[in-house]
């Protein structure tokens, strides 16, 4: 069997295992998990099981362990970071942990996942803390943005499938990571598509943030390739960053949960969780994929134009839906009659 056939075979096996594992664990969690009761900050109206992202976390960790055993020991650091973050987030889904403990775990997970790769890279040591902080922000923003049915899974597929389509020099290792995460996301979305029968929970959203950040780090050999990856995540990055900035400027309690992102306001305005999903799919495939392709093949610093265009599109949506601003309650109307039954 040739090396190409062997790699194709292993990719098929890995993708199949990921899909079935995610499917099985999502079903198991659905039958065992606690219910997430709706409140004034949530976008759902019915108690729904949460923690369905466990299957995604297990698949991500398994893929990194496999690559560590067969290709490069550095991937073991990624597996350790994912496992620690997944365990802590799983506990947090069951009983909220302190913000300080969560941040400490995120810091350790980001360091464990990235430093093994950075040690043998040409990246200057003084840049390492910035990379770790960027990963911590990606972990948190992906968690912030998991607020309506299917949105985190769709953003994930826009990223993974987009890189699979446009990356000109993708390695076998990155190909495996993208394929496994795509399969796991597809299996989970079967139950998270609106109306969702289970939520991803922190165990899935935080892990995806770290996992995608690790893929960006290991698959980017140039600023053009890094820009392309950021373009594919522009929806989440822009909405989360804009909303946080507006909440800071308006002196809101930024540490409290909310539903002020533009995709959440879009869902309420349209009375449907499918509206932001359709928007993300259209912008992802018709705008972000072509812009990412342009950035990855751009000469010199022209990638900045493509990155700016992608961010601007979502900035416009943030502005239109007044992301981050509190919604003014409607004044109550005086009743003119009473219904008698």
GUTOR-559820 format. One record per residue (C-alpha): x, y, z; residue number from 1. Coordinates in steps of 0.2 Angstrom, whole numbers, plus 5000, padded with zeros to 4 digits. Each point is the difference from the previous one (the first is absolute). Layout:
{atom {X, Y, Z}, NUM},
...
//
This chain:
{atom {5000, 5000, 5000}, 1},
{atom {5007, 5017, 4995}, 2},
{atom {5002, 5014, 5012}, 3},
{atom {4986, 5010, 4992}, 4},
{atom {4988, 4985, 5001}, 5},
{atom {5005, 4998, 5019}, 6},
{atom {4997, 5018, 5004}, 7},
{atom {4983, 5000, 4991}, 8},
{atom {4996, 4984, 5009}, 9},
{atom {5005, 5007, 5017}, 10},
{atom {4990, 5016, 4996}, 11},
{atom {4985, 4990, 4996}, 12},
{atom {5001, 4990, 5016}, 13},
{atom {5004, 5015, 5011}, 14},
{atom {4985, 5010, 4993}, 15},
{atom {4988, 4985, 5002}, 16},
{atom {5005, 4997, 5018}, 17},
{atom {4998, 5018, 5004}, 18},
{atom {4983, 5001, 4992}, 19},
{atom {4994, 4984, 5010}, 20},
{atom {5008, 5005, 5016}, 21},
{atom {4993, 5018, 5000}, 22},
{atom {4983, 4992, 4995}, 23},
{atom {5000, 4987, 5014}, 24},
{atom {5006, 5012, 5014}, 25},
{atom {4987, 5013, 4995}, 26},
{atom {4987, 4987, 5002}, 27},
{atom {5007, 4995, 5016}, 28},
{atom {5001, 5017, 5007}, 29},
{atom {4983, 5004, 4994}, 30},
{atom {4993, 4986, 5011}, 31},
{atom {5010, 5004, 5015}, 32},
{atom {5004, 5019, 5000}, 33},
{atom {4992, 5013, 5011}, 34},
{atom {4987, 5011, 4992}, 35},
{atom {5005, 5019, 4996}, 36},
{atom {4985, 5009, 5007}, 37},
{atom {4996, 5016, 4990}, 38},
{atom {5002, 5017, 5008}, 39},
{atom {5000, 5018, 4995}, 40},
{atom {5017, 4999, 4993}, 41},
{atom {4998, 4985, 4989}, 42},
{atom {4993, 4998, 4983}, 43},
{atom {4990, 4984, 5002}, 44},
{atom {4983, 4998, 5008}, 45},
{atom {5000, 4981, 5005}, 46},
{atom {5011, 4991, 5012}, 47},
{atom {5013, 4991, 4989}, 48},
{atom {5014, 4988, 5004}, 49},
{atom {5018, 5008, 4999}, 50},
{atom {5017, 4993, 4999}, 51},
{atom {4998, 4992, 4983}, 52},
{atom {5017, 5007, 4994}, 53},
{atom {5008, 4986, 5010}, 54},
{atom {5002, 4989, 4985}, 55},
{atom {5008, 5014, 4990}, 56},
{atom {5013, 5002, 5015}, 57},
{atom {5003, 4981, 5000}, 58},
{atom {5003, 5000, 4981}, 59},
{atom {5012, 5015, 5001}, 60},
{atom {5010, 4992, 5014}, 61},
{atom {5000, 4983, 4991}, 62},
{atom {5007, 5008, 4984}, 63},
{atom {5014, 5009, 5009}, 64},
{atom {5005, 4985, 5009}, 65},
{atom {5000, 4990, 4984}, 66},
{atom {5011, 5013, 4991}, 67},
{atom {5011, 5001, 5016}, 68},
{atom {5003, 4981, 4999}, 69},
{atom {5003, 4999, 4981}, 70},
{atom {5007, 5017, 4994}, 71},
{atom {5006, 5012, 5013}, 72},
{atom {5001, 5000, 5019}, 73},
{atom {4995, 5018, 5000}, 74},
{atom {4982, 4995, 4998}, 75},
{atom {5000, 4992, 5017}, 76},
{atom {5000, 5018, 5007}, 77},
{atom {4984, 5004, 4990}, 78},
{atom {4992, 4984, 5006}, 79},
{atom {5004, 5005, 5018}, 80},
{atom {4994, 5018, 4998}, 81},
{atom {4983, 4993, 4992}, 82},
{atom {4998, 4987, 5013}, 83},
{atom {5002, 5012, 5015}, 84},
{atom {4989, 5013, 4992}, 85},
{atom {4987, 4987, 4996}, 86},
{atom {5000, 4993, 5018}, 87},
{atom {4999, 5017, 5008}, 88},
{atom {4986, 5006, 4988}, 89},
{atom {4990, 4984, 5003}, 90},
{atom {5001, 5003, 5018}, 91},
{atom {4995, 5018, 4997}, 92},
{atom {4985, 4995, 4990}, 93},
{atom {4994, 4990, 5015}, 94},
{atom {5004, 5012, 5014}, 95},
{atom {5007, 5017, 4996}, 96},
{atom {5018, 5003, 5005}, 97},
{atom {5008, 5016, 5005}, 98},
{atom {5006, 5012, 4985}, 99},
{atom {5018, 5000, 5008}, 100},
{atom {5001, 4981, 4999}, 101},
{atom {4993, 4999, 4982}, 102},
{atom {5013, 5013, 4994}, 103},
{atom {5014, 4991, 5009}, 104},
{atom {4996, 4984, 4991}, 105},
{atom {4998, 5009, 4984}, 106},
{atom {5017, 5008, 5002}, 107},
{atom {5008, 4983, 5004}, 108},
{atom {4991, 4991, 4985}, 109},
{atom {5005, 5014, 4988}, 110},
{atom {5018, 4998, 5006}, 111},
{atom {5000, 4981, 4999}, 112},
{atom {4993, 5000, 4982}, 113},
{atom {5011, 5013, 4993}, 114},
{atom {5017, 5001, 5008}, 115},
{atom {5006, 4983, 4994}, 116},
{atom {4997, 5006, 4982}, 117},
{atom {5008, 5018, 5003}, 118},
{atom {5016, 4993, 5008}, 119},
{atom {5005, 4993, 4983}, 120},
{atom {4993, 5014, 4990}, 121},
{atom {5008, 5016, 4993}, 122},
{atom {4987, 5010, 5010}, 123},
{atom {5010, 5012, 5013}, 124},
{atom {4997, 4996, 5018}, 125},
{atom {4994, 5017, 5004}, 126},
{atom {4985, 4996, 4988}, 127},
{atom {4995, 4985, 5010}, 128},
{atom {4990, 5008, 5013}, 129},
{atom {4990, 5009, 4987}, 130},
{atom {4996, 4984, 4991}, 131},
{atom {4994, 4992, 5017}, 132},
{atom {4989, 5015, 5004}, 133},
{atom {4993, 4999, 4982}, 134},
{atom {4996, 4982, 5003}, 135},
{atom {4991, 5004, 5017}, 136},
{atom {4990, 5013, 4991}, 137},
{atom {4995, 4988, 4987}, 138},
{atom {4995, 4987, 5013}, 139},
{atom {4989, 5013, 5009}, 140},
{atom {4993, 5008, 4984}, 141},
{atom {4994, 4983, 4993}, 142},
{atom {4992, 4997, 5017}, 143},
{atom {4992, 5017, 5000}, 144},
{atom {4993, 4997, 4982}, 145},
{atom {4992, 4983, 5003}, 146},
{atom {4983, 5008, 5004}, 147},
{atom {4987, 4994, 4987}, 148},
{atom {4996, 4983, 4992}, 149},
{atom {5014, 4994, 4988}, 150},
{atom {5010, 5016, 4999}, 151},
{atom {5016, 4993, 5008}, 152},
{atom {4999, 4985, 4989}, 153},
{atom {4997, 5010, 4984}, 154},
{atom {5015, 5012, 5004}, 155},
{atom {5011, 4985, 5003}, 156},
{atom {4995, 4992, 4983}, 157},
{atom {5003, 5016, 4991}, 158},
{atom {5018, 5000, 5007}, 159},
{atom {5004, 4982, 4998}, 160},
{atom {4993, 4997, 4983}, 161},
{atom {5006, 5017, 4994}, 162},
{atom {5018, 4996, 5004}, 163},
{atom {4998, 4983, 4992}, 164},
{atom {4995, 5008, 4984}, 165},
{atom {5012, 5015, 4999}, 166},
{atom {5016, 4995, 5009}, 167},
{atom {5013, 4997, 4986}, 168},
{atom {5013, 4990, 5011}, 169},
{atom {4990, 4991, 5013}, 170},
{atom {5009, 4987, 5009}, 171},
{atom {4994, 4982, 5004}, 172},
{atom {4999, 5005, 5018}, 173},
{atom {4990, 5015, 4998}, 174},
{atom {4989, 4991, 4987}, 175},
{atom {4996, 4987, 5014}, 176},
{atom {4996, 5013, 5013}, 177},
{atom {4988, 5010, 4988}, 178},
{atom {4992, 4984, 4994}, 179},
{atom {4997, 4993, 5017}, 180},
{atom {4993, 5016, 5007}, 181},
{atom {4989, 5002, 4985}, 182},
{atom {4993, 4982, 5002}, 183},
{atom {4997, 5003, 5019}, 184},
{atom {4991, 5017, 4997}, 185},
{atom {4989, 4992, 4987}, 186},
{atom {4994, 4986, 5012}, 187},
{atom {4997, 5013, 5014}, 188},
{atom {4990, 5011, 4988}, 189},
{atom {4988, 4986, 4997}, 190},
{atom {4993, 5004, 5018}, 191},
{atom {5005, 5018, 5001}, 192},
{atom {4991, 5006, 4984}, 193},
{atom {4985, 5011, 5005}, 194},
{atom {4990, 4996, 5010}, 195},
{atom {5015, 4993, 5009}, 196},
{atom {4998, 4984, 5010}, 197},
{atom {5016, 5002, 5009}, 198},
{atom {5012, 5015, 5003}, 199},
{atom {5019, 4999, 4997}, 200},
{atom {5004, 5007, 5017}, 201},
{atom {5017, 5007, 5006}, 202},
{atom {5008, 4983, 4997}, 203},
{atom {4998, 5002, 4982}, 204},
{atom {5001, 5019, 4997}, 205},
{atom {5016, 5003, 5010}, 206},
{atom {5009, 4985, 4992}, 207},
{atom {4995, 5005, 4983}, 208},
{atom {5008, 5017, 5003}, 209},
{atom {5016, 4992, 5006}, 210},
{atom {5000, 4987, 4986}, 211},
{atom {4998, 5013, 4986}, 212},
{atom {5013, 5011, 5008}, 213},
{atom {5012, 4985, 5000}, 214},
{atom {4996, 4997, 4981}, 215},
{atom {5003, 5018, 4996}, 216},
{atom {5017, 4999, 5009}, 217},
{atom {5006, 4984, 4992}, 218},
{atom {4993, 5002, 4982}, 219},
{atom {5005, 5018, 4997}, 220},
{atom {5018, 5002, 4993}, 221},
{atom {4997, 5018, 4994}, 222},
{atom {4990, 5015, 5005}, 223},
{atom {4989, 4997, 4984}, 224},
{atom {4995, 4983, 5007}, 225},
{atom {4997, 5007, 5018}, 226},
{atom {4989, 5013, 4992}, 227},
{atom {4990, 4988, 4990}, 228},
{atom {4996, 4990, 5016}, 229},
{atom {4995, 5016, 5010}, 230},
{atom {4988, 5004, 4985}, 231},
{atom {4992, 4984, 5002}, 232},
{atom {4996, 5003, 5018}, 233},
{atom {4996, 5019, 4997}, 234},
{atom {4982, 4997, 5005}, 235},
{atom {5003, 4995, 5017}, 236},
{atom {5016, 5011, 5003}, 237},
{atom {4992, 5016, 4994}, 238},
{atom {4983, 4998, 5009}, 239},
{atom {5008, 4995, 5016}, 240},
{atom {5013, 5014, 5000}, 241},
{atom {4988, 5013, 4994}, 242},
{atom {4987, 4995, 5013}, 243},
{atom {5013, 5000, 5014}, 244},
{atom {5007, 5017, 4995}, 245},
{atom {4982, 5008, 5000}, 246},
{atom {4996, 4992, 5017}, 247},
{atom {5016, 5007, 5007}, 248},
{atom {4997, 5017, 4993}, 249},
{atom {4982, 5000, 5007}, 250},
{atom {5006, 4994, 5017}, 251},
{atom {4990, 4984, 5000}, 252},
{atom {5005, 4985, 5011}, 253},
{atom {5011, 4992, 4987}, 254},
{atom {5002, 4984, 5011}, 255},
{atom {4982, 4996, 5000}, 256},
{atom {4991, 4990, 4987}, 257},
{atom {4990, 5009, 4987}, 258},
{atom {4991, 4998, 4983}, 259},
{atom {5006, 5016, 4991}, 260},
{atom {5011, 4993, 4986}, 261},
{atom {4993, 5004, 4983}, 262},
{atom {4996, 4982, 4996}, 263},
{atom {4989, 4999, 5016}, 264},
{atom {4991, 5016, 4995}, 265},
{atom {4997, 4994, 4983}, 266},
{atom {4993, 4984, 5007}, 267},
{atom {4988, 5010, 5011}, 268},
{atom {4995, 5012, 4986}, 269},
{atom {4996, 4986, 4988}, 270},
{atom {4993, 4989, 5014}, 271},
{atom {5010, 4986, 4993}, 272},
{atom {5017, 4992, 5004}, 273},
{atom {5002, 4995, 4981}, 274},
{atom {5002, 5019, 4995}, 275},
{atom {5018, 5002, 5007}, 276},
{atom {5004, 4982, 4994}, 277},
{atom {4995, 5005, 4982}, 278},
{atom {5009, 5016, 5001}, 279},
{atom {5016, 4991, 5006}, 280},
{atom {4999, 4987, 4987}, 281},
{atom {4998, 5013, 4986}, 282},
{atom {5013, 5012, 5006}, 283},
{atom {5012, 4985, 5004}, 284},
{atom {4999, 4992, 4983}, 285},
{atom {4997, 5015, 4989}, 286},
{atom {5010, 5013, 5008}, 287},
{atom {5013, 4993, 5013}, 288},
{atom {5005, 4985, 4990}, 289},
{atom {5005, 5010, 4984}, 290},
{atom {5008, 5014, 5011}, 291},
{atom {5010, 4987, 5009}, 292},
{atom {5005, 4992, 4983}, 293},
{atom {5006, 5018, 4995}, 294},
{atom {5010, 5003, 5016}, 295},
{atom {5009, 4983, 4999}, 296},
{atom {5006, 5004, 4982}, 297},
{atom {5003, 5019, 5003}, 298},
{atom {5016, 5008, 4996}, 299},
{atom {5009, 5010, 5013}, 300},
{atom {4989, 5008, 5012}, 301},
{atom {4984, 4999, 4989}, 302},
{atom {4993, 4987, 5012}, 303},
{atom {4995, 5015, 5011}, 304},
{atom {4988, 5006, 4988}, 305},
{atom {4991, 4983, 5000}, 306},
{atom {5000, 4999, 5019}, 307},
{atom {4993, 5017, 5002}, 308},
{atom {4986, 4996, 4987}, 309},
{atom {4995, 4985, 5010}, 310},
{atom {5000, 5009, 5017}, 311},
{atom {4991, 5015, 4992}, 312},
{atom {4985, 4989, 4994}, 313},
{atom {4997, 4994, 5018}, 314},
{atom {5003, 5018, 5007}, 315},
{atom {4986, 5006, 4990}, 316},
{atom {4989, 4986, 5007}, 317},
{atom {5005, 5005, 5018}, 318},
{atom {4996, 5018, 4996}, 319},
{atom {4983, 4996, 4992}, 320},
{atom {4994, 4989, 5015}, 321},
{atom {5008, 5012, 5013}, 322},
{atom {5010, 4985, 5007}, 323},
{atom {5005, 5003, 5018}, 324},
{atom {4987, 5013, 5004}, 325},
{atom {4986, 4996, 5012}, 326},
{atom {4983, 4999, 4992}, 327},
{atom {4988, 5013, 5006}, 328},
{atom {4984, 4992, 5007}, 329},
{atom {4984, 5005, 4992}, 330},
{atom {4988, 5011, 5010}, 331},
{atom {4985, 4990, 5006}, 332},
{atom {4984, 5004, 4992}, 333},
{atom {4984, 5004, 5010}, 334},
{atom {4987, 4986, 4998}, 335},
{atom {4984, 5006, 4993}, 336},
{atom {4990, 4985, 5004}, 337},
{atom {5000, 4983, 5009}, 338},
{atom {4997, 4984, 4992}, 339},
{atom {4987, 4990, 5009}, 340},
{atom {5000, 4981, 5000}, 341},
//
